[in-house]
Amino acid sequence: MTAELKSRTEGQTMVLTLANPSQRNALGPEMYAAGIEALNGAENSNDVRNVVIVGDGAWFSAGGSLQRLAANREREPAAQAESIDGLHNWIDSIRAFPKPVIAAVEGAAAGAGFSLALACDFVIAARDAVFAASYSNIALSPDGGLSWQLAQALPRQLASEWLMGGERIAAVRLHALGLVNQLTEPGQALQGALTLAATLAGRAPNSLASIKELLNDARGATLAAHLTQERDHFVRNLHHPNAGIGIAAFLAKTPPRYE
């Protein structure tokens, strides 16, 4: 079976399934391109309020295919650079996507699969799931923004331990450190993600888009610059029709129905 990215909708949620079960849902250029295409379509659809990324079967993703990497060693370095650029473009598109993206992790998220999960806005993981940055085990270094994500979220010594040591990390440990939002029973990560997605679908899309943009930009901004950005978003959202709907519903103690 060839690797593919399957797409379906559940209510107002687009579910993207990493489907390459013979290689534990290993990622590849076709998936990267399909992921970007799917997000581009979802961005322009009023029927899609959020996206869930899940693996087919018992694994989230084993990351890059070692067979493909071995084959690329026989090609010019530009071939592998082009492939990684495809992954990085998908990671960028997830972060820039103005709607919430949720990773539902069962089994293991390894290598670029770990990177993909951390690129999402939320991570829901089965209690027995594991994450691994095993690049050093095969004399490689991280891709997919993993070193950036871990350096931002963890003390340097802990990020060094995970990236240089290459050991598996239990989902419960990531949850304790704030890298996993919610733990579920095994086999229930997708359902947990869909429950969260349904809650988020009840929020105003413009509000969530502003929050995501502000969080993305905060790390590289000075406080003064960020305060200005917060002001501009607040004013724009206050004058959006959804603010009128939300304020009126709150005062009337009725559920809001946002545009």
C-alpha positions as CSV (number, residue, x, y, z in Angstrom):
1,M,0.0,0.0,0.0
2,T,1.4,3.4,-1.0
3,A,1.6,6.3,1.5
4,E,-1.3,8.7,1.4
5,L,-3.0,11.4,3.4
6,K,-6.7,10.5,3.8
7,S,-9.3,13.3,4.4
8,R,-12.8,13.1,5.8
9,T,-15.1,15.4,7.7
10,E,-16.7,14.8,11.1
11,G,-19.1,17.6,11.7
12,Q,-17.1,20.8,11.3
13,T,-13.8,19.0,11.7
14,M,-11.5,17.9,8.9
15,V,-9.8,14.7,9.9
16,L,-6.5,14.0,8.1
17,T,-5.2,10.5,8.5
18,L,-1.6,9.6,7.9
19,A,-2.0,6.3,6.0
20,N,1.2,4.2,5.4
21,P,0.5,1.3,7.8
22,S,3.2,-1.1,6.3
23,Q,5.8,1.5,7.4
24,R,4.1,2.6,10.6
25,N,2.7,5.7,8.8
26,A,6.1,6.9,7.7
27,L,5.9,10.4,6.2
28,G,7.0,11.4,2.7
29,P,6.8,14.1,0.0
30,E,3.3,13.0,-1.2
31,M,1.9,13.4,2.3
32,Y,3.5,16.8,2.7
33,A,2.0,18.1,-0.5
34,A,-1.4,16.6,0.3
35,G,-1.3,18.2,3.8
36,I,-0.6,21.6,2.4
37,E,-3.4,21.2,-0.2
38,A,-5.9,20.0,2.4
39,L,-5.2,23.0,4.7
40,N,-5.4,25.5,1.8
41,G,-8.9,24.1,1.0
42,A,-10.0,24.1,4.7
43,E,-8.8,27.6,5.2
44,N,-11.3,28.8,2.6
45,S,-14.2,26.6,3.8
46,N,-16.7,28.0,6.2
47,D,-17.8,24.5,6.9
48,V,-14.4,23.5,8.4
49,R,-13.7,25.0,11.8
50,N,-10.7,22.9,12.8
51,V,-8.4,20.0,11.7
52,V,-7.4,16.8,13.5
53,I,-4.3,14.9,12.3
54,V,-4.3,11.2,13.3
55,G,-2.4,8.1,12.2
56,D,-4.0,5.1,10.6
57,G,-4.2,2.2,13.0
58,A,-2.0,1.7,16.1
59,W,0.7,4.3,15.2
60,F,0.7,8.1,14.8
61,S,3.9,8.2,12.6
62,A,7.3,6.7,12.6
63,G,8.7,9.8,10.9
64,G,10.8,9.6,7.8
65,S,11.1,6.3,5.9
66,L,14.6,4.9,6.5
67,Q,14.4,3.1,3.1
68,R,13.8,6.4,1.4
69,L,16.6,8.1,3.3
70,A,19.0,5.3,2.4
71,A,18.1,5.6,-1.2
72,N,18.6,9.4,-1.1
73,R,22.2,8.8,0.0
74,E,22.8,7.6,-3.5
75,R,21.4,10.8,-5.0
76,E,22.6,14.4,-5.0
77,P,22.1,16.2,-1.6
78,A,19.6,18.5,-3.2
79,A,17.1,15.6,-3.4
80,Q,17.0,15.2,0.4
81,A,17.0,19.0,0.8
82,E,13.9,19.2,-1.5
83,S,12.2,16.5,0.5
84,I,12.9,18.3,3.8
85,D,11.7,21.6,2.4
86,G,8.4,19.8,1.6
87,L,8.1,18.8,5.3
88,H,9.0,22.2,6.5
89,N,6.4,23.9,4.2
90,W,3.8,21.6,5.7
91,I,4.9,22.5,9.2
92,D,4.8,26.2,8.3
93,S,1.3,25.8,6.8
94,I,0.1,24.2,10.0
95,R,1.4,27.1,12.1
96,A,0.1,29.7,9.7
97,F,-3.3,28.0,9.3
98,P,-5.9,30.3,11.0
99,K,-7.9,27.5,12.6
100,P,-7.0,25.1,15.4
101,V,-5.0,22.0,14.4
102,I,-5.1,19.0,16.9
103,A,-2.8,16.0,16.9
104,A,-4.4,12.7,18.1
105,V,-1.5,10.4,19.0
106,E,-1.7,6.7,19.5
107,G,1.2,4.3,19.6
108,A,4.3,6.4,18.8
109,A,5.2,9.7,17.3
110,A,8.9,9.4,16.2
111,G,11.2,11.7,14.4
112,A,9.3,13.9,12.0
113,G,6.1,12.4,13.4
114,F,7.1,14.0,16.8
115,S,7.8,17.3,14.9
116,L,4.4,17.1,13.2
117,A,2.6,16.5,16.5
118,L,4.3,19.5,18.2
119,A,3.6,21.8,15.2
120,C,-0.1,21.4,16.1
121,D,-1.9,23.7,18.4
122,F,-3.1,20.9,20.7
123,V,-1.8,17.4,21.3
124,I,-4.2,14.7,22.6
125,A,-2.4,11.4,23.3
126,A,-3.2,8.0,24.6
127,R,-1.8,7.3,28.0
128,D,0.5,4.6,26.7
129,A,1.7,6.6,23.7
130,V,5.4,7.4,23.3
131,F,7.4,10.1,21.6
132,A,10.9,9.8,20.3
133,A,13.5,12.0,18.8
134,S,15.8,9.2,17.7
135,Y,17.8,11.0,15.1
136,S,21.1,10.5,17.0
137,N,20.5,6.8,17.0
138,I,21.2,6.7,13.3
139,A,23.7,9.6,13.1
140,L,21.2,12.2,11.9
141,S,19.9,15.5,13.3
142,P,16.4,16.8,13.8
143,D,14.1,18.2,11.1
144,G,10.5,19.5,11.1
145,G,11.3,22.2,13.6
146,L,11.7,19.7,16.4
147,S,14.8,21.2,17.9
148,W,13.2,24.7,17.8
149,Q,10.0,23.4,19.5
150,L,11.9,21.6,22.2
151,A,14.3,24.5,22.8
152,Q,11.4,26.9,23.2
153,A,9.4,24.6,25.5
154,L,12.1,22.9,27.7
155,P,15.3,23.7,29.6
156,R,18.3,23.3,27.4
157,Q,19.6,20.3,29.4
158,L,16.3,18.4,29.0
159,A,16.1,19.2,25.2
160,S,19.7,18.0,24.9
161,E,18.8,14.8,26.7
162,W,15.9,14.0,24.4
163,L,17.6,15.0,21.2
164,M,21.1,13.6,21.9
165,G,20.0,10.6,23.9
166,G,17.3,9.5,21.5
167,E,15.3,7.6,24.1
168,R,11.6,7.2,24.0
169,I,9.6,9.6,26.1
170,A,6.2,8.6,27.6
171,A,3.2,10.6,26.9
172,V,2.6,11.0,30.6
173,R,5.9,12.8,30.9
174,L,5.1,15.2,28.1
175,H,1.8,15.8,29.7
176,A,3.4,16.7,33.0
177,L,5.7,19.2,31.1
178,G,2.9,20.8,29.2
179,L,3.7,19.4,25.7
180,V,0.6,17.2,25.7
181,N,-2.7,18.8,26.5
182,Q,-4.7,15.8,27.4
183,L,-4.2,12.1,28.0
184,T,-6.8,9.5,27.1
185,E,-7.2,5.8,27.5
186,P,-5.6,3.8,24.7
187,G,-7.6,3.8,21.5
188,Q,-9.4,7.0,22.5
189,A,-7.1,9.8,21.3
190,L,-9.1,10.5,18.2
191,Q,-12.3,10.7,20.2
192,G,-10.6,13.0,22.7
193,A,-9.4,15.2,19.8
194,L,-12.9,15.3,18.2
195,T,-14.5,16.3,21.5
196,L,-12.0,19.1,21.9
197,A,-12.6,20.1,18.2
198,A,-16.4,20.2,18.8
199,T,-15.8,22.6,21.8
200,L,-13.5,24.8,19.7
201,A,-16.0,24.8,16.8
202,G,-18.4,26.7,19.2
203,R,-15.9,29.6,19.5
204,A,-15.7,32.6,17.1
205,P,-13.3,31.7,14.2
206,N,-11.9,35.2,14.1
207,S,-11.1,35.1,17.8
208,L,-9.3,31.8,17.5
209,A,-7.4,33.0,14.4
210,S,-6.2,36.1,16.4
211,I,-5.1,34.0,19.4
212,K,-3.1,31.7,17.1
213,E,-1.4,34.5,15.3
214,L,-0.6,36.3,18.6
215,L,0.9,33.1,20.1
216,N,2.9,32.4,16.9
217,D,4.4,36.0,16.9
218,A,5.0,36.4,20.6
219,R,8.3,34.6,20.8
220,G,10.0,36.8,18.3
221,A,8.5,40.1,19.4
222,T,9.4,42.7,22.0
223,L,6.8,43.5,24.6
224,A,6.1,46.9,23.1
225,A,5.6,45.5,19.7
226,H,3.4,42.7,21.0
227,L,1.2,45.1,23.0
228,T,0.6,47.0,19.8
229,Q,-0.3,43.8,18.0
230,E,-2.7,42.8,20.8
231,R,-4.4,46.2,20.7
232,D,-4.9,45.9,16.9
233,H,-6.4,42.4,17.1
234,F,-8.6,43.4,20.1
235,V,-10.1,46.4,18.3
236,R,-10.6,44.5,15.1
237,N,-12.4,41.7,16.9
238,L,-14.5,44.0,19.0
239,H,-15.9,45.5,15.8
240,H,-16.4,42.1,14.2
241,P,-20.1,40.9,14.1
242,N,-19.1,37.9,16.3
243,A,-18.3,40.2,19.3
244,G,-21.8,41.6,19.2
245,I,-23.2,38.0,19.1
246,G,-20.9,36.9,21.9
247,I,-21.6,39.8,24.2
248,A,-25.3,39.7,23.7
249,A,-25.4,35.9,24.3
250,F,-23.4,36.3,27.5
251,L,-25.6,39.0,28.9
252,A,-28.7,37.0,27.9
253,K,-27.2,33.8,29.3
254,T,-27.8,32.0,26.0
255,P,-25.4,29.9,23.8
256,P,-23.8,32.1,21.1
257,R,-24.0,31.1,17.5
258,Y,-21.0,32.6,15.8
259,E,-20.7,33.4,12.1
